[in-house]
Amino acid sequence: MIWLLQFPPVLLGILWVVIIVGISVGGLVLFRRAVSHTRLENANPVSSAVFQVAGVLYAVLVAFVVVVVWEQMGDAEDAASKEASAVADLLRDSAALPAANRAEVERNLIAYTRDVIDDEFPRMRRGEAISEQSPALNDVWQSYLKVQPETRNEIAFFDHAIVRLNDLSANRKLRVSTGDASVPGELWVLLIGGGAVLMTFTYLFGTKDLLVHGMAIGLTAALLAFVMYLIFALEHPYVGALSVQPTAFVNALRDWNV
């Protein structure tokens, strides 16, 4: 289903809402043909009480899931930002390394950043899996292992660079792991099943005016559909048009005039 996120968000969102509203209102029309409004009016007190309980329980569930996926999106943005920040620091501090190793270190750091921007982010946006191990990052490590600092200044900057290089590797793993995270299937069953139960309860309210009843159900269905789409879009922070962008990496290269 991830491939659906490749469509423009506005088009996909509108289409999803229209489908859910159409199914809900169509179900109401069929239900009203099978059950008279008089019978439903007599059951209004019971239907209203049960609907309130079901609505509160479902609202708590939806709020919990929305908070989880929103935090997941924030974690993904932070991981990418911290990874790019480590690259920028390493590029800046490379000026203090021995001249014999400086060009290779800078070249490999730039190559890694280019690989992230031009290859990894587009693949993640298509929903493809990214390995925690990167040949480009391995090249960066190899170039640092060749450095032999001699002066006190070179040793200090080299030690700091190794710390930032470990930060780069750790944040890369965090970026990959947050990209693989998703809402468990069991939770989706609760969301979809709970939404269906909630919409069924709305059929039980008795009123002679079918138009008003249909409008109320249509608006409720539209709200539920929008929330479902929001959760679906946010649970994959690097996929689709609403995904995390490689802006921080682009800025890191721009600051280095590359």
C-alpha positions in Angstrom: 0.0 0.0 0.0 3.0 2.3 0.3 2.9 2.9 -3.4 -0.2 5.0 -2.9 1.9 7.7 -1.3 3.6 8.3 -4.7 0.4 10.0 -5.8 0.0 13.8 -5.1 -1.2 14.2 -1.5 -4.1 16.5 -2.5 -5.4 14.1 -5.1 -4.9 11.0 -3.0 -6.5 12.6 0.1 -9.6 13.8 -1.8 -10.0 10.5 -3.6 -9.7 8.6 -0.3 -12.3 10.9 1.5 -14.7 10.7 -1.4 -14.6 6.9 -1.4 -15.1 6.6 2.3 -18.0 9.1 2.3 -19.6 7.4 -0.7 -19.5 4.0 1.0 -20.8 5.4 4.3 -23.7 7.4 2.7 -24.5 4.5 0.4 -24.6 2.2 3.4 -27.1 4.6 5.1 -29.4 4.5 2.2 -29.5 0.7 2.1 -29.9 0.6 5.9 -32.8 3.0 5.9 -34.6 0.9 3.3 -34.3 -2.1 5.6 -35.1 -0.4 8.9 -37.9 2.2 9.4 -37.0 5.5 11.0 -39.8 5.0 13.5 -38.1 2.0 15.0 -34.8 3.9 15.1 -36.4 6.9 16.8 -37.6 4.6 19.6 -34.0 3.4 20.1 -32.5 6.9 20.1 -31.8 7.1 23.9 -29.9 3.8 23.9 -28.1 4.5 20.6 -27.0 7.9 21.8 -25.5 6.6 25.1 -23.6 3.7 23.4 -22.4 6.0 20.7 -20.9 8.4 23.2 -19.0 5.6 24.9 -17.7 4.2 21.6 -16.8 7.7 20.3 -14.7 8.4 23.4 -12.9 5.1 23.2 -12.2 5.5 19.5 -11.0 9.2 20.0 -8.5 8.0 22.6 -7.2 5.4 20.2 -6.9 7.8 17.3 -5.2 10.5 19.4 -2.7 7.9 20.6 -1.8 6.8 17.1 -1.6 10.3 15.8 0.8 11.3 18.5 3.0 8.2 17.9 3.3 8.8 14.1 3.9 12.5 14.6 6.7 11.8 17.0 8.0 9.3 14.6 8.1 11.9 11.9 9.9 14.3 14.2 12.5 11.6 15.1 13.1 11.1 11.3 13.6 14.8 10.7 16.0 15.0 13.7 18.0 12.0 12.6 18.5 13.5 9.1 19.3 16.9 10.5 21.9 15.5 13.0 23.5 13.4 10.3 23.8 16.4 8.0 25.2 18.5 10.9 27.9 15.9 11.5 28.9 16.0 7.8 29.1 19.8 7.9 31.2 19.7 11.1 33.6 17.2 9.5 33.9 19.2 6.4 34.7 22.4 8.4 37.2 20.6 10.7 39.0 18.9 7.8 40.9 22.1 7.2 43.0 21.3 10.4 44.0 17.8 9.2 47.4 17.1 7.6 47.6 18.4 4.1 48.5 15.0 2.7 45.1 13.6 3.8 42.9 16.6 3.7 41.8 16.4 0.0 40.9 12.7 0.3 38.8 13.2 3.4 36.9 16.1 1.9 36.3 14.3 -1.3 34.9 11.2 0.4 32.7 13.3 2.7 31.3 15.2 -0.3 30.8 11.9 -2.2 28.9 10.4 0.8 26.7 13.5 1.0 26.0 13.3 -2.7 25.1 9.7 -2.4 22.6 10.4 0.4 21.0 13.2 -1.6 21.0 11.7 -5.1 20.5 8.0 -4.4 19.3 7.2 -0.9 16.6 9.8 -0.4 15.0 9.1 -3.8 15.0 5.4 -3.0 13.6 5.9 0.4 10.9 8.2 -1.1 9.9 5.2 -3.3 9.6 3.0 -0.3 12.8 1.0 -0.9 14.9 -0.3 2.0 18.2 1.3 2.7 21.1 -0.6 4.3 22.7 0.7 7.5 26.1 0.0 6.0 27.1 2.4 3.2 30.2 1.9 0.9 30.5 5.7 0.7 30.6 6.0 4.5 33.2 3.2 4.6 35.3 5.2 2.3 35.1 8.1 4.7 36.2 5.9 7.5 39.1 4.5 5.5 40.3 8.0 4.6 40.4 9.0 8.3 42.2 5.8 9.3 45.1 6.9 7.0 45.5 10.2 8.8 48.6 10.5 11.0 48.3 13.7 13.0 51.5 15.1 14.4 51.1 18.5 15.9 49.0 19.2 19.0 46.4 21.1 16.9 46.1 18.2 14.4 45.7 15.6 17.2 43.0 17.7 18.9 41.0 18.2 15.7 41.5 14.5 14.7 40.2 13.3 18.0 37.1 15.5 17.7 36.6 14.4 14.1 36.5 10.7 15.1 33.8 11.6 17.7 31.8 13.4 15.0 32.3 10.5 12.6 30.9 8.1 15.1 27.9 10.5 15.5 27.5 10.5 11.7 27.4 6.7 11.7 25.0 6.6 14.7 22.6 9.1 13.1 22.7 7.3 9.8 21.5 4.1 11.6 18.8 6.1 13.3 17.7 7.6 10.0 17.4 4.1 8.5 15.6 2.7 11.5 13.0 5.5 11.6 12.4 5.0 7.9 11.6 1.3 8.5 9.2 2.1 11.4 5.5 1.7 10.8 2.2 1.3 12.6 1.6 -2.4 13.6 -1.0 -4.3 11.5 -2.9 -5.1 14.7 -3.3 -1.4 15.4 -4.5 -0.7 11.9 -7.2 -3.4 12.4 -8.3 -1.5 15.5 -8.4 1.8 13.7 -10.3 0.5 10.6 -12.6 -1.8 12.6 -13.2 0.8 15.2 -14.0 3.4 12.5 -16.5 0.9 10.9 -18.2 0.3 14.2 -18.4 4.0 14.9 -20.0 4.7 11.5 -22.5 1.8 12.1 -23.6 3.5 15.3 -24.4 6.7 13.3 -26.9 4.7 11.3 -28.9 3.9 14.4 -30.0 7.5 15.0 -33.6 7.9 14.0 -34.8 10.9 12.0 -37.3 11.4 9.2 -35.1 13.7 7.3 -32.8 11.4 5.3 -30.9 14.3 3.8 -29.9 15.7 7.2 -29.0 12.2 8.4 -26.9 11.6 5.2 -25.1 14.9 5.6 -24.2 14.2 9.2 -22.8 10.8 8.3 -21.0 12.2 5.3 -19.2 14.8 7.5 -18.3 12.2 10.1 -17.0 9.8 7.5 -15.0 12.6 5.9 -13.3 13.4 9.2 -12.5 9.8 9.9 -11.1 9.3 6.4 -8.9 12.4 6.7 -7.5 11.1 10.0 -6.8 7.7 8.5 -5.0 9.3 5.6 -3.0 11.5 7.9 -1.9 8.5 10.0 -1.0 6.5 6.8 1.1 9.4 5.4 2.9 10.1 8.6 3.8 6.5 9.5 6.2 6.4 6.6 8.3 9.6 7.2 10.6 9.2 4.1 8.0 8.0 1.6 5.9 10.1 -0.7 5.5 13.8 -1.2 5.0 14.5 2.5 8.3 12.8 3.4 11.4 14.3 5.1 13.5 16.1 2.5 17.3 16.1 2.2 17.4 19.8 2.7 19.9 19.7 5.6 22.4 17.7 3.4 21.9 20.2 0.5 22.6 23.1 2.9 25.7 21.3 4.2 27.2 21.2 0.7 26.0 24.7 -0.1 27.8 26.0 2.9 30.9 24.3 1.6 30.4 25.9 -1.8 29.9 22.6 -3.5 
